[in-house]
Amino acid sequence: LIIGIRLPNNLNAGRLLQAVQGLLDFLYLAQYPCHSLESLQLLDDALDLFHENKDIFIDLGIRSNFNLPKLHAARHYSAMIMMFGTTDNYNTEYTERLHIDFAKDAYRATNHKDEFVQMTRWLERKEKIMRHDKYINWR
């Protein structure tokens, strides 16, 4: 699909292919149920290939930057796999649940005008109530 594609401003389609290949290789390698030092090196090499060529997306106007938490976290995959095991043990459900509780519920408690201040106040109050409840139960 990408091979032979003509990009605007005569940009190098090879860079696009390399970036996509690096990212896809990384994603597939990260899902291995068992890793060796060699597979972890391949994982790092795939991510390096993506990072070496990712600027093509900026040149094409698709992205303006790559300040993405998940992309930053990818740099730590090899170390995390060595410390905690394969990624099939990872679960994002906990943080997604926190997002629902702390962001969505806080937003619903506002009048939707100048919501940031209201959400912050709501979260502070909720935390104070939780701490007070823990203190009461502790006593």
Buried (B, 14 or more C-beta within 10 A) or exposed (E): EEEEEEBEEEEEBEBBBBBBBBBEBBBEBBEBEEBEEEBBEBBBBBBEBBBEBBEBBEBBEEBEEEEEEEBEEBEEBBEEBEEEEBBEEEEEEEEEEEEEEBEEBBBEBBEEEEBEEBBEEBBEEBEEEEEEEEEEEEE
